[in-house]
Amino acid sequence: MTETADRPTEQLLDRFVDDLRPVVPLVAVWAHGSLAGGDYQPGRSDLDLIAVLERPCTATEEQRLGTTHERLDGAVPLASGLHCAYPVAAELDDPARPHLAWAHRELLHRPVTPVTRRELHAFGRVLYGPPPAEVLTPVTDRQLADFVVEDLRTFWRPALDHPERWTRDIWVDLGLLTLARATVTLRDGRLITKGEALDVLAGLCAPAEVVDDIRRRRYGTPPPADHRWAERRAGLTLSFLATAIGDVVGPPRSDRGR
């Protein structure tokens, strides 16, 4: 599946690939997430990319890579949402293995998850080099399901113990949308867009006013910042997720067998 983004985004993607080629031993560049899946919102969606390398970066190449991202970020506002993992082709078989990545304006290490792998095979967009099917081993349905459950159990459920986070838009959005997408993946074995996830949330009895808030900020005109609403929204979200995550993954392990 090939999606065409708006012209400024297309120009950024072209420039990014051109900038990368002399810096790292590049094999392929692929897009996944909203950019490839047909739900991309310019200026609101992240640009989720994978740049496969022939070999690991040297220290000098890694430094140049960080500088390349910083310069692009400074020159093109859209580049602030550009995230790119840099796996080595020969190291891609293990979904748990961390790889060099640029995200949130810094270099770090993180894995190419089973969800990302399934996206790449299902609708990944090729920006440079061969397609994912020629380089990346497919993820099995079991690997995908196990990852989805473990992500809810070990990341999202513990995050509910930190209510201060949930006054922020990003936690509300990702928490609810991840829950909806996980529910569909585990039930039907398929991936859905964030837009589709909003419709799923209604069927899961998520707080309607919170779902409407996410929809407005993603697809419409964001409402003015309101501290009282942020606090109320956090409470509604935490209450819903505490029950909904348990419905998907079961009770916390410490509670089982009591």
N, C-alpha and C positions, 0 to 999 in steps of 0.2 A: 504494500500500500504506500503510495507516495502522496504526501500533502505539501501544498505550496503555502508558505507563510506570506505575510505582507512584505512589501519591497524592502523596507529598512532591515527587517530580520534576515531576508535572503542575502542582502549585501553584507551583513555582519557575518553570516555563516561562510560566505565566499572568502571574506577577508581572513576569517579565523583559519580556514584550511590553508590559505596562501601563506599566512604567517607561521603556521606550524611546520610546514614542509622543510624549510631549511634549518629548523631548530632541533627536531627529534627524528629518529629513524621510523618514519610513519609507514604503516601498512594499510590502514583503513580508518575512516571516520564515519560513525553512524549516529543518527539521532533516534531517541526513544522518547517515552513520556508523551506529554500533550503535543509537542511539536510534530511527532510522527503519527500520533493516534487520532488526529482530527479535532482536538479540543483546545488548540493553542489560542491564547488571548494575548495579543501584543502588549508588552509593557506590564503584564500581570503574571503570565506564566513563566516559569523557568525554562531555560534552554538546556535540556539534558542530553549530553553527548558522550560518546565513547570513542577514544582515539587509540587504536591498537598499534603497539610498537613491535618492531622486529626484535629488539633486545632492550634490556633495562637502560635507562638514562644514566649517563655519567654524571658526576657531581656538577660539572660545568654545564651540561645540557639541562639538568634540573634547575640550575640557577637561571639560565636563559629562558627556560619555560615559564618560570614565575614572572620574570620581567616582561615576557610577551603578553601574559595575561594582564598584568598591571597596566601596561601601555594601552592595550585594547580597552580595558575598563575605563581608563581615563579619557579615551577618545570617543567612545561610543556608549551612551547611557544604557542601551539595552544589554550591554555586555556584563552589567552588574549581576544579571541573573543567569549568566552562562556557567554551567557546571560541567566538568569533563573529567572522566576517569581515563587513566593511561595504562591499561593492562598490557603485559607482554604476551604475544600470541602463544608462546609455548607454556605460559602459566595460567591459561584461561580455563583449564579443565576443572579446577576446584572452586565451586561457588563461594566458599567461605574465605578464600585467600584474599587478603587486602592488597590493593594496588595503589600506586601513586595517583592522586586526583587533585584537581583544582575545584574548590567549592567554598562559598562564603568568603571569597577573596583571600584564600590562603591555600598553600599546598599541604595536603594531608594524605592519609592512606585509608582506603575503605574498599570493601568487596564489590564486585559486580553481582548483585543479588539475583536469586532465581526469578523474581518478578521482572527485573530489567532484562534478563536473558530471554524470558518468554516474550516480552514486548519486542525485543529485537528480532526474534524469529517470526513473530506474528505480523508485525507491521513496521519493523525498523526501516528507517530511511537512510539510504546510502548517500553520503556527501563526498566520499573519496574512497577509491579502492574497491575490493571485492565485497559482496554482500555477506551478512552474518552467517548464512548457511554454509559458506565455504571456510569459515574460520572458527566459529563458535559451536561447541557441542550443545545440542538441544537439552533443555531442562525437562526432567520427567514430571508427570502430574504429582507424584508423591513428593518429590523435592519441592515443588511449588507449594503444595498444601502444607507440608511440614514447616516451611519458612514462614508462611502467612500466620500460622498458629503461634509459632515461636516468637514472631515479631509482636503480636498482640500480648502474649504472655509475659515476655521479658522486657519489652520496651514501653508499650502503651499502658499496660496495667500499672506498673510501678510509677509511671508519670502522673497517675491520678493522685498520688500521695503528695504532690507538689502543687497545691491549688493556685499559688502565685503565678505559675506559668500560664494558666488558662484564661487570664484576662487579655492575652495577646491573640491577635487574629490568627497567626500562623498555627498555634497549637489547636485552637478550635477547628480551623479548617482541616488541617491534616488529620487530627484525631477522628473527626466524624467521617471524613471521606475515606480514610484508611479502613475504618470499621465497615463501611458499606461495601467497599470494593472487596475486602476480605470475605465478607459474607457471600457475595456472588461467586467468587473464585472457589470457595470451599463447596458451595452448593452445586454449581454448574461447570466448574473447571475452566471458566473463561475470565478474561480481563475486561474491565469496563472503564470508561472515561470518568473524569471528575463530574462532568455534566450528568452522565447517567447515574453516578453515585448519589447525586442530590435527589433524584427521583426515588432511588432505592431507600434512602433515609426516611422518606415519608411512609413507606410501607413497614419500616421498622419502628414506627411511632416515635421517631426523634422529635424533639421540640420544634414545632413548625416555625416559630419566630426566629430560632437560631438558623434553621435551614434557609429561611428567606433572607436572613442577614448574609449568609455565605453567598447565596445566589446573586444578591445585589452587588456585593463587592467583586465578584468574579465576572459577572456578565452585564451589570448595569451601572448605576451611579452610586458610588459608595456613600453611605450616610455620614454625617459629621461625627467626629469622635465624641463619645459620651461615656464618662467614667462609670456612671450608675448602670448604664446598659452593659458595659463590659463586665462588671461585677455580677450582674444578674445572669448574663449569658454564661459566664464561667460556672455558676452554680447549676444551671440547667444542663450544661454539657457534661459536667462531672457526674451528676446524678444519672443521666442517661447512659453514659459510657460504662459506669460501674456495673450496671445490670447487663448491658448489651455485650460487653466483652466476656462476661461470665457465661452468657448464653452460648457464645461461640466456642470458647476454650475450656469451659468448666470452671469449678471453684479453684481458688488458689491451692497449690499443692499441700500447703501446711494444714488446710482445712479438710482434706480428703480423708475419709475413713473415720471421721469423728461421729 
